[in-house]
Amino acid sequence: MAGRLNEAACELPFARPVGEVRAVGPSSIEVAGLSRWLRLGSLVEIAGAEAPQLAEVIRLDHVLAYLKPFDARAGVALSDVAYPRGELLYRPHESWRGRILDALARPADGGEPLRQGDRAIGVTAAPPRAMSRRIVASGIVTGVRVIDAFTPVCLGQRLGVFAGSGVGKSTLLSMLARARAFDCVVVALVGERGREVREFVEHTLGEAARQAITIVATGDESAMMRRLAPQLATALAEHFRDQRQNVLLVMDSVTRYAHACREVALSAGEPPVARGYPPSVFSDLPRLLERAGPGGQDQGTITGIYAVLIDGDDHNDPVADAVRGTLDGHVVLNRAIAEQGRYPAVDLLASLSRLAQRVWTEDQAKAVRELRRLVARFEDTRDLRALGGYVPGADPELDRAVEVVPKLYKTLAQSASDPPSPDAFRDIATGLSASL
């Protein structure tokens, strides 16, 4: 009963509680007088001399509420007045397609104000219950040959793209976003360079941008905005999933979301436990990722494609390990392959889809196993062949690998400007026909 009275008081402007800013630091703001009215995650509005600032409660005690503002340049001063605010709600509408928004769902493309829908949603929601979800079964054609053949994707699957910087991660994501199997596309660009946002939307996404809702939080924005952008994108995907639509959710990148969560957690006083990451980061990640996937019987699906930026090309990074264990498959982009000029730079031996057997026919599965075996033999003997130790005719399997694998690599090469492939296995068979 007391909790309901507190909420009602916050909604009544003539009776709402008032707090005062007692301290302003580089990582948080301390407000006195509001602790009894707030909870972790509550919103507070600070009415300063400049424009009002919105902040979130990241820590509470009996005297002080510790806040982190959404605007990194918030002009908050001592003795500014603070008020509790209600939950952050959004009202998505079909007309949002083709628009670029910030993490607070404000137009970032200079367009007209957004039309508001009838249904209000928050940014945090529980995933569908495990036994209420439909079973993932339907494969889709992405048009990217190496993906469709070696790591096929199903409706409702969650796939990670693991790569270091500059290896072609964003380009591969844009190629996947063009797949025609989806009713709606939601893109979250988290921590991107400001100059690359427009380039990604207009050039890399191309025609797909007209049907996509793009949420942007650039690297210069606050950790709160970078943490909120993926949550908003996921909430929008859930909204359209509940309308029985098949949604593609593309997030670039989960790693920068984890960095934002780390900054917020450290500001709240959490101790780092794994390479500087506090424990809450490793609960925030699955809480976000589990919201994607198949919905219930009367819902659509959310197919999630998550980019994971590998810091220093270290695939044992704690964030990479946590995400890899949560998703339904992973595509690894290899810098050595990119340096050879082969794009997409997918490492065929390190990439897998846990749902591939639901897509492949028996003959296709057999062909993929055979091709992977030949690729492994070809790569294992690369140094031997470079030193002149390979003698044709001495090892029939190696002879076959030397004949087949270069043609396979040539067939799988595909740029963003190339047309999508309607049948990856047919293209591979055509490319290898001279050696089979």
C-alpha positions in Angstrom: 0.0 0.0 0.0 2.8 2.4 0.9 4.5 1.7 -2.5 1.3 2.7 -4.3 1.0 5.9 -2.3 4.6 6.7 -3.2 4.0 6.2 -6.9 0.8 8.3 -6.8 2.6 11.1 -5.0 5.3 11.2 -7.7 2.6 11.6 -10.4 0.9 14.5 -8.7 2.7 17.7 -9.5 1.2 19.6 -6.6 2.3 17.0 -4.1 5.4 15.4 -5.5 8.5 15.0 -3.3 11.5 17.2 -3.9 15.2 16.5 -3.4 18.4 18.6 -3.6 21.7 17.9 -5.3 24.4 17.6 -2.7 27.4 16.5 -4.7 28.3 16.4 -8.4 31.1 14.1 -9.5 32.5 12.8 -12.8 30.8 9.5 -12.5 27.6 10.2 -10.5 25.4 12.8 -8.9 24.3 12.6 -5.2 20.8 13.8 -4.3 19.4 14.0 -0.8 15.7 13.9 0.3 14.4 11.4 -2.2 15.6 8.0 -1.1 12.3 6.8 0.3 10.5 7.5 -3.0 13.0 5.8 -5.3 14.2 2.3 -6.3 17.2 1.1 -8.4 16.5 2.0 -12.0 14.1 4.8 -11.1 14.2 8.0 -13.1 14.9 11.5 -11.6 14.5 14.8 -13.2 17.0 17.5 -12.2 15.8 21.0 -12.8 19.0 23.0 -13.2 19.7 26.5 -14.4 20.0 25.0 -17.9 17.5 22.5 -19.4 16.1 19.8 -17.1 18.3 16.7 -17.0 17.1 13.1 -16.8 19.1 10.7 -14.7 18.7 7.1 -13.4 19.2 5.8 -9.8 22.2 3.5 -9.7 22.6 3.3 -5.9 20.6 4.1 -2.8 21.1 4.5 0.9 19.0 6.0 3.7 20.3 9.5 3.0 21.5 9.8 -0.6 20.4 8.6 -4.0 23.3 8.2 -6.5 22.3 9.1 -10.0 23.9 8.8 -13.4 22.6 11.3 -16.1 21.7 10.4 -19.6 23.4 13.5 -21.0 27.2 13.3 -20.5 27.3 17.1 -20.7 24.6 17.6 -18.1 25.0 21.1 -16.5 24.0 20.1 -13.0 25.1 22.3 -10.0 24.9 22.0 -6.2 21.5 22.8 -4.7 19.6 22.1 -8.0 16.2 20.7 -7.4 15.4 17.0 -8.2 12.0 15.3 -8.7 11.1 11.6 -9.1 9.9 10.7 -12.6 7.8 7.9 -13.8 9.0 4.9 -15.9 10.6 5.6 -19.2 7.9 4.6 -21.7 7.8 4.5 -25.5 4.9 4.2 -27.9 6.2 2.6 -31.1 4.3 3.1 -34.4 4.7 1.6 -37.9 5.8 4.9 -39.2 9.0 4.6 -37.3 10.3 2.3 -40.1 13.0 4.1 -42.0 13.8 6.5 -39.1 17.0 7.0 -37.1 16.4 7.5 -33.4 18.5 8.1 -30.3 18.2 5.9 -27.2 15.4 8.1 -25.9 13.4 7.6 -29.1 14.0 11.1 -30.3 14.6 11.7 -34.1 18.3 11.7 -34.9 17.8 12.1 -38.6 16.5 15.7 -38.7 13.0 14.4 -39.7 9.6 15.3 -38.5 8.5 14.4 -35.0 7.6 10.8 -34.5 4.0 9.6 -34.6 3.1 7.8 -31.3 1.3 4.5 -31.2 -1.4 3.4 -28.8 0.6 0.9 -26.8 3.2 2.0 -24.3 6.2 -0.2 -23.7 9.2 0.0 -21.3 12.8 -0.9 -22.1 13.1 -3.8 -19.7 10.9 -6.9 -20.1 11.2 -10.5 -19.0 11.9 -13.0 -21.8 9.1 -15.4 -22.8 8.9 -18.4 -20.4 11.0 -21.3 -21.6 8.1 -23.8 -22.1 5.9 -21.2 -23.8 8.4 -20.5 -26.7 7.9 -22.2 -30.0 10.6 -24.6 -31.2 13.0 -23.1 -33.7 12.7 -25.0 -37.0 12.4 -22.8 -40.1 15.6 -22.0 -41.9 16.0 -18.8 -43.9 18.1 -17.7 -46.8 20.2 -14.7 -46.0 21.8 -14.4 -49.4 25.3 -14.7 -48.0 26.8 -17.9 -49.4 29.2 -18.6 -46.6 26.5 -18.2 -43.9 23.8 -20.1 -45.7 26.1 -23.1 -46.4 28.3 -23.3 -43.2 26.4 -21.6 -40.4 22.7 -21.5 -41.6 20.3 -19.3 -39.7 16.8 -20.1 -38.5 13.9 -17.8 -37.7 14.2 -17.1 -34.0 17.9 -18.0 -33.8 20.5 -15.8 -32.1 23.8 -15.7 -33.9 27.0 -13.9 -32.8 29.5 -12.3 -35.2 32.9 -12.3 -33.4 35.6 -10.1 -34.9 38.3 -7.6 -34.1 38.2 -4.1 -35.5 38.5 -3.5 -39.2 37.8 -7.1 -40.3 34.5 -6.5 -42.1 32.1 -7.1 -39.2 29.7 -4.1 -40.0 29.7 -5.0 -43.7 28.6 -8.6 -43.0 25.9 -7.4 -40.6 24.5 -5.1 -43.3 24.5 -8.0 -45.8 22.5 -10.1 -43.3 20.1 -7.2 -42.7 19.1 -7.3 -46.3 17.6 -10.8 -46.0 14.0 -10.8 -47.3 12.7 -13.3 -44.8 11.7 -10.7 -42.2 8.7 -8.4 -41.7 10.7 -5.8 -39.7 14.4 -4.9 -39.1 15.6 -3.2 -36.0 19.3 -2.0 -35.9 21.1 -0.9 -32.8 24.4 1.0 -33.4 26.2 1.2 -30.0 29.4 3.2 -29.4 29.9 3.8 -33.1 32.0 6.7 -34.5 29.7 9.6 -35.3 31.0 10.0 -38.8 30.2 6.3 -39.6 26.5 6.3 -38.6 25.2 8.0 -41.8 27.6 6.1 -43.9 26.4 2.8 -42.4 22.7 3.6 -42.8 22.8 5.2 -46.3 25.6 3.2 -48.0 26.1 0.0 -46.1 22.5 -0.8 -45.3 21.3 0.8 -48.6 17.7 -0.1 -49.5 17.2 -2.1 -46.3 17.4 1.2 -44.3 14.0 2.2 -45.6 12.3 -0.6 -43.7 14.6 -0.6 -40.7 14.3 1.3 -37.4 17.8 2.3 -36.4 18.7 3.2 -32.8 22.0 5.1 -32.5 24.2 5.9 -29.5 27.6 7.1 -30.6 30.8 6.7 -28.7 30.8 10.2 -27.4 27.4 9.8 -25.7 27.1 8.9 -22.0 27.3 5.3 -20.8 23.6 5.6 -19.9 22.6 6.2 -23.5 25.0 3.5 -24.8 23.4 1.0 -22.3 19.9 2.2 -23.2 20.1 1.9 -27.0 20.3 -2.0 -27.1 17.5 -2.2 -24.6 15.3 0.1 -26.6 16.1 -1.8 -29.8 15.2 -5.1 -28.1 12.0 -3.6 -26.8 11.0 -2.4 -30.3 11.7 -5.9 -31.6 9.5 -7.4 -28.9 6.7 -4.9 -29.8 6.6 -6.0 -33.4 7.1 -9.7 -32.4 3.9 -9.4 -30.3 2.2 -8.4 -33.5 3.1 -11.7 -35.1 5.9 -10.3 -37.2 9.2 -12.0 -37.8 11.8 -9.4 -36.7 15.5 -9.2 -37.4 17.4 -7.5 -34.6 20.9 -6.5 -35.5 23.2 -5.1 -32.8 26.6 -3.6 -33.3 28.0 -4.2 -30.8 27.3 -6.2 -27.7 30.8 -5.5 -26.4 30.2 -1.8 -26.3 27.0 -2.4 -24.4 29.0 -4.4 -21.9 31.5 -1.5 -21.6 28.6 0.9 -20.9 27.2 -1.5 -18.3 30.7 -1.8 -16.7 31.0 2.0 -16.5 27.6 2.3 -14.8 28.3 -0.5 -12.4 31.7 0.9 -11.4 30.0 4.3 -10.8 27.6 2.5 -8.4 30.6 1.1 -6.4 30.6 -2.5 -7.7 34.0 -4.1 -7.5 35.6 -5.5 -10.7 36.0 -9.2 -10.8 37.1 -10.3 -14.4 39.4 -8.0 -16.3 37.7 -5.0 -14.9 34.1 -6.1 -15.4 31.8 -6.1 -12.3 29.6 -9.1 -11.6 26.4 -7.4 -12.8 27.7 -7.2 -16.4 27.5 -11.0 -16.6 23.9 -11.0 -15.5 22.9 -8.0 -17.7 24.2 -9.8 -20.9 22.0 -12.9 -20.8 19.1 -10.8 -19.5 19.3 -8.8 -22.7 20.1 -11.6 -25.1 17.5 -14.0 -23.9 14.8 -11.6 -24.8 15.4 -12.5 -28.5 14.3 -15.8 -30.0 11.0 -17.4 -30.9 7.9 -16.1 -29.2 4.8 -17.9 -28.1 2.1 -19.6 -30.2 0.4 -16.3 -31.0 3.6 -14.3 -31.5 6.3 -13.9 -34.2 10.0 -14.4 -33.8 13.1 -12.2 -33.1 16.2 -13.4 -35.0 19.1 -11.8 -33.3 22.5 -11.0 -35.0 24.9 -9.7 -32.4 28.3 -8.3 -33.2 30.9 -9.0 -30.6 34.0 -6.8 -30.8 37.0 -8.9 -29.8 39.4 -6.6 -27.9 42.9 -7.2 -29.1 41.7 -10.2 -31.1 41.5 -12.1 -27.8 38.7 -14.6 -28.2 39.0 -15.6 -24.5 37.8 -12.1 -23.5 35.2 -12.5 -20.6 32.5 -10.8 -22.6 33.1 -12.9 -25.7 33.0 -16.1 -23.5 29.7 -15.0 -21.8 28.0 -14.1 -25.1 29.2 -17.3 -26.9 27.7 -19.5 -24.2 24.4 -17.7 -24.5 23.8 -17.6 -28.2 22.8 -20.3 -30.6 25.8 -20.1 -32.8 28.8 -17.9 -33.7 30.5 -16.7 -36.8 34.2 -15.9 -36.3 35.9 -13.3 -38.6 39.6 -13.9 -38.9 42.0 -11.0 -39.4 44.5 -13.2 -41.4 41.7 -14.1 -43.8 40.8 -10.4 -44.3 44.5 -9.6 -44.9 44.4 -12.1 -47.8 41.5 -10.0 -49.3 38.9 -12.7 -48.8 35.6 -11.3 -47.7 33.5 -12.1 -45.7 36.5 -13.2 -43.7 34.7 -16.1 -42.1 36.8 -18.8 -40.4 35.0 -21.9 -41.6 36.7 -24.1 -38.9 35.9 -21.9 -35.9 32.3 -20.9 -36.9 29.3 -23.0 -36.2 25.5 -22.9 -35.9 23.9 -25.0 -33.2 20.7 -25.3 -35.3 22.4 -26.2 -38.6 21.1 -29.8 -38.5 17.5 -28.4 -38.6 18.3 -26.7 -41.9 20.7 -29.0 -43.8 19.5 -32.0 -45.7 21.5 -35.2 -45.1 23.5 -34.7 -48.4 24.2 -31.0 -47.5 25.4 -32.0 -44.0 27.7 -34.6 -45.5 29.1 -32.1 -48.0 29.8 -29.5 -45.3 31.7 -32.0 -43.2 33.8 -33.1 -46.2 34.6 -29.5 -47.2 35.5 -28.6 -43.6 37.8 -31.6 -43.5 39.6 -30.5 -46.7 39.9 -26.9 -45.4 41.4 -28.2 -42.2 44.0 -30.2 -44.1 44.7 -27.3 -46.5 45.3 -24.9 -43.6 47.3 -27.3 -41.5 49.8 -27.8 -44.4 50.0 -24.2 -45.4 53.5 -23.7 -44.0 54.7 -27.0 -45.4 53.6 -26.1 -48.8 55.1 -22.6 -48.5 58.5 -24.2 -47.7 58.3 -26.5 -50.8 57.6 -29.7 -48.8 54.5 -30.7 -50.7 54.9 -33.3 -53.5 51.9 -33.9 -55.6 50.8 -37.5 -55.7 52.3 -38.4 -52.3 49.1 -37.8 -50.4 45.8 -38.1 -52.3 43.7 -36.3 -49.6 46.1 -33.4 -49.6 46.1 -33.3 -53.4 42.3 -33.0 -53.3 42.5 -30.3 -50.6 44.9 -28.3 -52.7 42.6 -28.6 -55.7 39.3 -28.0 -54.0 39.9 -25.4 -51.3 41.1 -22.5 -53.4 38.1 -22.8 -55.6 35.9 -23.0 -52.5 37.4 -19.8 -51.2 36.8 -18.1 -54.5 33.2 -19.2 -54.6 32.5 -18.0 -51.1 33.9 -14.6 -51.6 31.1 -12.0 -51.7 31.0 -8.2 -51.4 28.2 -6.0 -50.2 27.6 -4.9 -53.8 27.1 -8.4 -55.1 23.6 -9.7 -55.5 22.4 -12.1 -52.8 22.7 -15.8 -53.5 19.4 -17.7 -53.7 21.1 -21.1 -53.3 24.5 -21.3 -51.7 25.0 -25.0 -52.2 24.2 -24.7 -55.9 26.7 -21.9 -56.2 29.4 -24.0 -54.4 28.7 -27.0 -56.6 29.0 -24.8 -59.7 32.3 -23.3 -58.4 33.8 -26.7 -57.6 32.5 -28.5 -60.7 35.8 -28.5 -62.4 37.4 -30.5 -59.5 34.6 -32.8 -58.4 
